[in-house]
């Protein structure tokens, strides 16, 4: 797992601490560029990227995509890890 964020390094560190993340969090990304790349949603004022979550197969194809245009609708790390394990057991 890896998380991508448009947040500053300081804010990203707070997120890692608050949620005790054990996987990499890449920060400082540009909201408009990421939205254009993944087809995500942005809020203009204040500028931020709405949540987008992907589960990918080893070959890079998408197994699951969850995107939000509001404050709810995101993948939860523990649920995502469980789903990945399920897919791995089934060979999906």
N, C-alpha and C positions, 0 to 999 in steps of 0.2 A: 504494500500500500504506500501511497504517497499523496500528499495534499498540496495543492497549489493555492496561493493566496495573493491578493493585490495589497494586502496589509503591509505596513512598515515592519522592519525587523523587530522593533520594540513591541508592537502589537502582536506579531506572530509569536514571539517568546511568551507573551501572556497567554495566548491561546494554547500553546503546548503545555504550559504549566497548569492552566485551569482544567484542561481535559486529560492531563497526564498522557499525552500522545507519545507513542513509542516508535513511530514511523516518521520519515522525513517530511518536513513542511517547507516548501519552497515559497519564498515571500518576495514582495516588491515587484510583482508582475503588473503589466499594464492592462487595465480592465478592458479597454476597447479592443486591443490586440487579441486577448484571450477570447473575448466574446465572438470576434470575427472568426477565430480559428475553430472554436467548438460549437458555434451557433448558439451561444448562451445569451442570457438577458443582462442588460446593464441598466442601472438607475443613473440618470444624468445628474441629479442634484440632491444630495451630494453623490458624486461619482462612486459607484461600487458595482461589483459583479455579483449577480444573484447566484445561489448555489447550483452547481452542476456536479453530478457524480457518475462515474463510469466504472463498470467492471469489464475488463478486457480478457479475451483468451490470450494464451501465449503468442498466437500469431498476429495479435493486434486487432482482431475483429471485436465488435462490441457485443457483449452478452446482455448487459443491462445499462440503461441510461435513465437517470432521474434528473430533471431540470426544473427549477422553480422560477417563477416570475414574482415571487413575494416572499414573505417572512417564513413560510413553512414549506416543507417538501424537500427533504435532503436525506442522503444516505447517512446512517449512523455507523460509526466505525465497527463496533462489536457485531452489529447485525450483518454488515458487509463481510466481515471476516468469516462469520458463520455461513453465509451464502456462498462465498468462495470455496470453503471447505466442502460444502454440499456439491457444488459443481465439480470439484476435483474428484470426489468419490464416484460421481456418476460419469466422469469422463467427458463432461460437457465443455 
